[in-house]
Amino acid sequence: MIDWNGVSMKLSTLTYFVEVATEGSFTKAAQKLYISQPTLSRRIQELEQEIGGELFIRRSHSLELTPVGEQFLTKTNDILDRVEQLTHLFDHQTDPNKRPQLIKIGYLPNFNMKKMYQLVDQFKTAHPNVKFLLKQDTPMDLVDGLASGNYDFVFNLATYFQQTDNFEKIPFQANHLQVALPIQHALSHQKKLRFSDLNKETFILLERQQSPIIVDYVINQFIKYGFNVKAATYVKNLDEGLANVALGEGLAFLYSGMDDGTLEEKYPIKIVDLENENSDQSIVAVFNTETANPMIRAFFKYAKENFYQSI
């Protein structure tokens, strides 16, 4: 048993919590822990009652840590690490790489991050003691979170790391701006378009918080060519925007990194590249060089050696 601010809890329950948090699923966690899902759910509910707060936001098809859960995970992982050190205090197992460790990764929403998941899976195979917590966030919050320690590693647009002395980055995924058009649109047969070709069009834009780079860049480009953006509506995610495009409500901007190759068939729409881009929109993998955690540095080195992409 452990006493934490007057709360008594089992180490096994803390281990269960970490497994659920990093798997993002009660079902997957229960399978890895070799216990029934109802038992696991009950133990987590008892833990929430003990600490007096909800650890997870439970949805029908997803599980997400609450702000309380994120803080609790950091402290819990630290406690389990200390217990592991005590367990092996006298048996000469002092290699920190053999102890359970947590790497918190932040990444962009709406993007096709298959390559990131491949990196994580391969690294986990080589380092089975490492657990990952993955969370989507806005570009600015990814930068701030990396600086504050809320994230150990982020995948973000390169343009957000132009003046960041404490961050080290590598090109990870090519990315450029595109425009989505209704399939019967007069411009849909073009291989490439310029902003000047779009001066009479109406657009569906992502909310600025979700993708300020797209919104600001698009607005500035339209101003450069002497006309204003005609926005039909603002949407919260890519799916909503492309669905509106398919219905003929307007055109939408997106990044090539958001397309997994199925978008044109899914809606249906036509996606065309945009010319006249002069800013670096590639996705980079970044960590804070001030970190003292050798496993985070090992993860960055592994990404650099195996997933570096010349862009």
N, C-alpha and C positions, 0 to 999 in steps of 0.2 A: 504493500500500500504506500501511497505517496500523499503527503499533506501539502497542499498548495493553497495559500491564503485561507486556511481554515477548511478547505474542501478535501475530503478523503476520496481517492480514486485509485483504481487498479491500473498497473502498468499495462496489462493486457488490453484494457479499454482504450488507453492512449494509443497503443499500437493499432488497434482496430480503427480508431479515428484517422490516423495518418494514412492507413491503407485506403479507406473510403475517399479521403480528400484527394489523394494522388491518382487513384483510379477513376474518380469522377462517377462512380457507380457502386451501389450497394451490391448488385449482382456479381460484378467482377471481383469486388473486394472479398465477398463471401467465398467465392470459388478459390481465390488465392489463400485465404485463411483457413479453408477446410471447415467452415461452420455454415449453418443454415442462414439464409437471408433474414428470416424473422428474428432469429437470435441476435444477429448483427444489428438490425434496426432497433431492437429493444435496448441493446447496450448503448447505442449512440443516443437514443432518447433519454436514457437514464443519465448519461453524461451531460446532456443539455440541461436536464433538471438540476443536476448538481452545481453547475456553474451559473445557472440562472440566465441563460441566453441561448438563442438558436445558433447552431454552427453551420447549418446548410439551408439554402433556398431550394426546396424540393419542387420540381416541376414534373409534368407527366413523362417527359422524355429527356430530362437533363437534371443535373445536380451541380449546384454552385455554392462555394463557400460564402458565407456572410462576412461583413467586415470583422465581426467578432471571431468568426471561424478562421479568418486569415491570421489574425493576431495569435489565436490559440494554437494554430498549426506551427507557427514559428517557435513559440515557447515549448510546445510539446516535443517537437523534433530536437530541440536543444536538450531537454530533459532526457530523452531516450538516448541521445548521443553520450551524455554524461554517465548514464547507467551502464551503457556498453563499455565505456572506459573503465569504470569501477569493476565490472565483471572480469575484465582481462588485465587488471592492474598488476597481477603477479605471475601471469603466464606468458609474458614477453610478447604479447600481441599488441604492439604499439603503433603499427602502421595505420595512419589516419585514413588511408585509402580503403581499408577493410571495414571501416565502421559505417553504419547506415548514415546516408547523407541526403539532403534535400536540395534540389536546384529549382528555383522559381523562375519560370520563363513567361515573358509577356510577348504577345504577338498581335498583329493587325487583324481586325475583323474583315470579313468579306473576301479575303484573299485565299487562293488555293495554296495551302501550306503543306501539301503532301511531302515535299522535300524536307521540311522541318521535322515531320513525324518520322521520316526515314532516318534522319540524324539521331533523333532521340532513341528510337528502337535499337539502332546499331550500337550506340553508346551504352545503353542498358545491358545489351548482351555481353559487352566487354566488362561492364562494371555493374553486376547485378545488385550490389548494395545501394546503388543510387536510385532515388525516387524523384520524379518530376511533377511539379505543379504548373499546369499551363493555363494561362488566362488571357482572353482577348482584351484589348484596351485601345484607346484613341492614341494617335501619334504623339501628342504632347504629353499625355499621361505616361506613355512608355518611357519617354526621356526623363521625366521627373521621377518615375518609379525606379529607374536604374540608378539615378543619382542618390535617391534616398535609401536604397536598399530594399525596397518593396519587391524589386525584381533583381535576379542575379544575372540575367541574360535576356536580351530582347531582339526581336526581328522587326525592323522598322524601315521606313523610307530613308535613303541616304541623305536627303536634303535636310533632315533634322539633326544631322551630326556634322555640320560644317565647322563649328567652333566649340569643340568638346575635347579639351586637352586630357581629361581623365578617362576617356573612353577609347578602347581599341576596337576596330571594326574590320570586317572582311566583306567583300561583295558575295552575296549569297544567292540572289535570284534576279534575273533580268526582268525589267518592268518598264512599260511606257504607256502613255495616254492613248486611249481609243475612244470612239464614239459608237453607240448602239443606235440603230435606226430600225423603224418598221420594215419588214421584209419587202414590202411593195413601194418603199420610198424612192423618189426619183434619184437620190444619190447613192442608193444601196449597191449599185453596180461598180462604184469607184473602188480602186485598190487602195488609194490614199486620199485623204481630204485635208484641206487647210481651214483654219479658223475663218478666213474670209469667205469660204464657201457656205458658212453656216449663219450668215447675218440675218436671214429671214426665218430662221427656225425657232421653235419653242422647245424648252428643255425641262427635263425632270432632273433635279439636282439632289445629291445626298445632303443631308443636314450638315452644316459646316463643322459641327463638333465631331462627326463621324469621319470626315475627310476634308480638313481645312485646306490641304494642299491642292486638291482638285478644284474646290470652289474658288479659292483665291487666284489660282493660276488661270482658270477659265475666265473669270471676271477681268483680270488684267489683260489677257490676250484679246478679249472682245473690245476693251477700251483702246488697246493698241491699234486695232483696226477701225476704230471710230464708231462702234455701235454697242448698245447695251444688251445684256443677257435678258431674254424673255423667258422667265421661269414659270412653268405651268403649276408646279408643285414641288415641295421638298419631301424627301422620303428618308426613312431611318436605316434602310439596308439595301443592298444591291438587288436582292430578289424582288422587292417591292418596286424598285425603279424600273427593272427590265420587264416586269409584268405590265407596267403602264406603257412602256415602249411598244410592246407587242399589241396592245390595245389601240395604238395609234394616238396616244395622248401627248407624244413629244419624243425628243431624242434624249439620250442620257450619256454621260461620260463615265468611263470606267478605266481601270488599269488592266493591262494585258495579264498581269499576275493574278487577277481575279478570275480568269477564264480557265477552267479545267478541260476545255475542249468540247464541252457539251452544251454551252449556253445558247448557241444559235439554234440547236434542235429543241432545246427545252422550252423555249418561249412562244413562237419562233421569232427571231430577229436577225439582223445583219450587223456584224461588228467590223468596223473599218479603222485602220490606223490613222493617226493624226500627224501631219508634218509640223515643222517649225517648233519642235520642242528643243529647249536649250538648257533645261535643268535636269539634274541627276535624280531620276525617280526609281532607281534600282532599290531592291531590298537588301539591307545589310544585316549581318549578325554582329552584335555588339555586347561587350561586357565592360564593367568598371574596373580599371587597372588598380584601383585602391583596395580591391577585395583581398582578404588574406586567406581565402578558402582555396586550397590547391586543387580541389576537384573542379571548381568553376574554371580555373585556368586550364585544367586538363581537358575539359569539355570544349573550350574555345580552340585549343590546339588540335583536338580531334576534328572539329568542324573545318579548321583551316587546312588541315592535311587531306581531308577526304571529301569536303563539300565546297571548297573554294571555287567560285565561278568568276572567270575573267569576263568582265562586262565592258 
